[in-house]
């Protein structure tokens, strides 16, 4: 599933090609996504321009500018297997290419989603009031996220620290891969109760989250199955994974065997020697 680094990689990849460009055609081949494509999707887009793209958690926000003034914004979620990439006129769509936005310079923003768990919809008002965004925690690379926040919200919590870290009300975008990697860097056992971790250790964990996500964005995300970035290239962070997907292999630090457990219905790999 595309996580925050993959979505941010997509935003950075497609933005230079579509920001400020006029949409001359919109094509919907498959409207039945997780949320059905809005009935007025084509009508409102043709003739409009795309403003500056932004991201909130795993959502991409595309402002739609009509007649020189902001009219609305599209909210786009890639779901489990979706991707947005730039194609060109004459490049034939593939199976599962469900939506095209064709721009005045011949660029095409093409949405591909084999499982159809993603969606595109109109933002309900602003990001501050849209029900899909209003309850989200801070961005992990922002100044609003730190170890003190993790420590404060964890007090009295008996749940394991890994699902606590993956709670979008605590901090957004730290999915299964990057939570596993950050806990390894911080030396914290993913099974440890969240409420029994000290402020000092949470400060290390917050720094590890920042480090892991920043490195993944630099490497273009993690390609495990379906993900490609906005230019169609895979992400390369998989080559740097320390624990995720490596159960039964040797730890890169101590060479001890990595163990696999299930936490919050998600697989978690960790080193019992290095993570306490």
Steps between C-alpha positions, in 0.01 A plus 500: 500500500644842412602670823599861567839489320339343192224762492749783551719352225194496272418863584854614422506296180174620345489861627741655246299349214149609600516808723362800312401290197153504348298178485369452146347157548406268787444129437343261750523138389398349833289713738447226757789562737482476881312829483318532163644770275278811542236549230625855431867398484549561127272804479681691775852411387504567126622856443632540853861515615677313778647711781786410734483140616522417869485188715325427829593163646450256209258728314600712201320835469467652151350853493277563197515857371220614268476850345812606689364430849518188720177307461555169680759235573523135410597261777675191365588184693706221342345221707682167510645484150435834330750724325494833318752544222567730208432364152498669158251521215520184293600286797222242512339425837567168666261273682392666827579853372170643619531880468685743273532876537632636169677837511554772242865406441424132431587371846258248652450437870406132499353311796572126520341281768464120460310452825289817474537579872606857425275791413477856373236735635430867560636637825215582736570868572862529617756258637423636847135389488491205260389199710774283346771739621370681806605240759847435364804556718804710402730432209803300620748735329340813647589689817171383655632145536755414767578256778310704756178452303555124484575487871196710596251308286636162608448544874273229632490317167547123521506439125830407338713790386497405132120527443509812721754656263286402200190676641424791264360702791846484662703574187411452135668288239713265712382175347613145557830514314626825647376432854699175499810673372476795741454273803809307394709818472374616840571159657141455624322164506177544297313289760580731792192673647487860378437633850818342637748683278693796637510852358867454410423189294204671330729787404730246334202340329374834362846569357509149351159554334628820342823333387328199345233701318746759369729225369208318336384818325855561375511143365160536331300282738490124545396271215371174643238407243310765304640843577661726242558872537358780291747443218437124495823409679502260797618604846832371627472524880430124512873446460557680832240321713647370825213285626181522293456183292826351631374258769725198540799693366790639699480840667721756326629615840556185705440219247239346733191350340215743433162391641149539360198582718150631429395831658172668421443242224820612329824305461788646700863398466751598767829404658448369856864579583515859370144606583397510866 
